Amino acid sequence: MNDELLIGLVSISDRASSGVYQDQGVPALNDWFARALASPWRIERRLIPDEQGVIEATLKELVDQLGCHLVLTTGGTGPAPRDVTPEATLAVADKVMPGFGEQMRSVSLKYVPTAILSRQVAVIRGKALIINLPGQPKAISETLDGVFAAVPYCIDLIGGPYVETIESVVRAFRPKSAVRKK
């Protein structure tokens, strides 16, 4: 069995995908994982417009065709008419994981009062966890710092590889019965 974590990173932005400005979401995610993961991993990157059909197709491709274990989206989770990332994510879900959205908003509220406007969701599709994150690099890092401790065990439970973290960045939580001996 391959123990490499395959992570799909999807930046959802009309302007960045059309070249108006450079995407900062995927580089911020890549940097966070470079600091946080101790076990083998690699990423698949996508930069797409805020179009529900395109988002759904991209999530399906990353999970169903490429076999990503974890997919993180950035952007498109606010109340604006073009923000359709949560709708697209829910449309491809097998199971909804509401605790992630609740915790992400709770973490973000420590920094900005507008976190209550966020509609971030997390879902399971097949053997993958899909999480919507904010679009700004600082908010991405703050949010991952606040929720990632639960991600490795979730990936265990849905049949993915055993993910180990660098504890000085984020300590993965698992029940004692699920911790592998080194």
PLY file of the C-alpha trace (Angstrom):
ply
format ascii 1.0
element vertex 182
property float x
property float y
property float z
element edge 181
property int vertex1
property int vertex2
end_header
0.00 0.00 0.00
1.24 3.45 -0.90
1.61 5.60 2.21
1.94 8.83 0.25
-0.80 11.36 0.93
-2.15 12.80 -2.31
-3.52 16.30 -1.71
-5.61 18.22 -4.21
-5.27 22.00 -3.86
-7.91 24.01 -5.67
-7.89 27.79 -5.82
-11.29 29.10 -6.86
-11.11 32.63 -8.22
-12.53 34.23 -11.34
-9.83 36.90 -11.40
-6.81 34.72 -10.61
-7.93 32.02 -13.07
-8.24 34.66 -15.82
-4.79 36.12 -15.05
-5.91 39.42 -13.48
-3.72 38.67 -10.47
-1.52 35.85 -9.24
-3.10 33.14 -7.11
-1.89 33.17 -3.51
-4.11 30.39 -2.10
-2.37 27.31 -3.50
1.16 28.59 -2.72
0.03 29.32 0.87
-1.38 25.82 1.20
1.76 24.26 -0.25
3.92 26.23 2.21
1.74 25.16 5.15
2.01 21.47 4.23
5.77 21.77 3.73
6.00 22.96 7.36
3.38 20.61 8.84
3.68 17.13 7.31
6.26 14.56 8.38
4.99 11.70 6.21
5.31 11.51 2.40
2.95 13.69 0.39
2.47 15.28 -2.99
-0.01 17.69 -4.47
-2.18 18.19 -7.52
-2.86 21.89 -8.18
-5.83 23.48 -9.88
-6.75 27.13 -10.49
-10.34 27.49 -11.64
-13.10 30.11 -11.94
-15.98 30.38 -9.49
-18.38 28.31 -11.62
-20.34 25.57 -9.85
-20.09 23.05 -12.71
-16.32 23.57 -13.04
-15.82 23.23 -9.27
-17.88 20.01 -9.15
-16.01 18.53 -12.12
-12.63 19.45 -10.59
-13.49 17.89 -7.22
-14.71 14.70 -8.95
-11.56 14.53 -11.10
-9.24 14.94 -8.11
-11.04 12.31 -6.03
-12.47 9.82 -8.53
-9.80 9.84 -11.24
-6.58 10.90 -9.50
-7.30 9.32 -6.11
-6.67 12.32 -3.85
-7.10 11.51 -0.16
-7.51 15.16 0.85
-8.78 18.06 -1.25
-8.61 21.64 -0.01
-10.31 24.50 -1.78
-9.62 28.19 -1.24
-12.04 30.97 -2.05
-15.67 31.26 -3.01
-17.21 30.67 0.43
-18.71 34.07 1.21
-22.20 35.46 0.65
-21.54 37.09 -2.75
-23.58 35.80 -5.71
-20.47 34.30 -7.39
-19.43 32.40 -4.20
-20.63 28.87 -4.98
-17.86 26.68 -3.57
-20.00 25.26 -0.71
-22.85 24.42 -3.09
-20.47 22.61 -5.46
-18.80 20.77 -2.57
-22.12 19.62 -1.12
-23.28 18.50 -4.58
-20.43 15.96 -4.81
-20.62 14.79 -1.16
-21.34 11.31 0.15
-21.30 12.58 3.76
-21.26 16.04 5.29
-18.78 16.73 8.11
-20.35 19.79 9.84
-17.83 19.93 12.69
-15.14 21.21 10.34
-17.20 24.21 9.19
-18.21 25.00 12.75
-14.61 24.87 13.97
-13.24 26.87 11.03
-15.68 29.68 11.73
-14.90 29.52 15.45
-11.17 29.80 14.77
-11.64 32.66 12.31
-13.87 34.60 14.71
-10.83 35.02 16.95
-9.30 37.15 14.19
-12.16 38.84 12.29
-15.83 39.48 13.10
-16.75 38.80 9.47
-15.98 35.09 9.93
-19.71 34.64 10.53
-20.17 35.37 6.82
-18.18 32.27 5.87
-20.05 29.27 4.51
-17.15 26.81 4.55
-18.07 23.14 4.55
-16.26 19.81 4.66
-17.45 16.55 3.15
-16.45 12.99 2.44
-16.51 11.78 -1.16
-15.48 8.16 -1.50
-12.17 7.83 0.32
-11.41 11.56 0.34
-11.96 14.44 2.73
-12.80 17.73 0.98
-12.50 20.95 3.00
-13.35 24.51 1.93
-10.87 27.07 3.26
-10.74 30.87 3.12
-8.92 32.53 0.23
-6.38 34.74 2.02
-2.99 33.16 2.91
-3.04 34.37 6.53
-6.58 33.04 7.04
-5.67 29.73 5.36
-2.84 29.20 7.83
-4.91 30.22 10.86
-7.75 27.92 9.81
-5.51 24.91 9.13
-3.74 25.47 12.46
-7.17 25.25 14.10
-8.64 22.19 12.36
-5.87 20.02 10.93
-5.31 18.04 14.15
-8.45 16.03 13.27
-7.64 15.49 9.59
-5.14 12.58 9.84
-7.52 10.44 11.92
-10.40 11.25 9.57
-8.24 10.09 6.66
-7.45 6.88 8.62
-11.16 6.24 9.12
-12.03 6.60 5.43
-9.23 4.32 4.24
-6.41 6.71 3.39
-2.71 6.62 4.29
-1.40 7.14 7.81
-0.50 10.84 8.00
2.08 12.07 10.47
2.62 15.71 11.33
5.44 17.84 12.67
4.18 18.38 16.20
5.72 21.83 16.60
3.35 22.98 13.80
0.28 20.84 14.44
-0.13 17.70 16.50
-2.33 15.07 14.87
-4.84 13.65 17.32
-5.75 9.97 17.30
-7.21 7.77 20.01
-4.46 5.66 21.62
-5.80 2.56 19.85
-5.23 4.21 16.45
-1.64 5.40 17.01
0.99 3.39 15.10
4.10 2.38 16.97
7.31 3.80 15.51
0 1
1 2
2 3
3 4
4 5
5 6
6 7
7 8
8 9
9 10
10 11
11 12
12 13
13 14
14 15
15 16
16 17
17 18
18 19
19 20
20 21
21 22
22 23
23 24
24 25
25 26
26 27
27 28
28 29
29 30
30 31
31 32
32 33
33 34
34 35
35 36
36 37
37 38
38 39
39 40
40 41
41 42
42 43
43 44
44 45
45 46
46 47
47 48
48 49
49 50
50 51
51 52
52 53
53 54
54 55
55 56
56 57
57 58
58 59
59 60
60 61
61 62
62 63
63 64
64 65
65 66
66 67
67 68
68 69
69 70
70 71
71 72
72 73
73 74
74 75
75 76
76 77
77 78
78 79
79 80
80 81
81 82
82 83
83 84
84 85
85 86
86 87
87 88
88 89
89 90
90 91
91 92
92 93
93 94
94 95
95 96
96 97
97 98
98 99
99 100
100 101
101 102
102 103
103 104
104 105
105 106
106 107
107 108
108 109
109 110
110 111
111 112
112 113
113 114
114 115
115 116
116 117
117 118
118 119
119 120
120 121
121 122
122 123
123 124
124 125
125 126
126 127
127 128
128 129
129 130
130 131
131 132
132 133
133 134
134 135
135 136
136 137
137 138
138 139
139 140
140 141
141 142
142 143
143 144
144 145
145 146
146 147
147 148
148 149
149 150
150 151
151 152
152 153
153 154
154 155
155 156
156 157
157 158
158 159
159 160
160 161
161 162
162 163
163 164
164 165
165 166
166 167
167 168
168 169
169 170
170 171
171 172
172 173
173 174
174 175
175 176
176 177
177 178
178 179
179 180
180 181
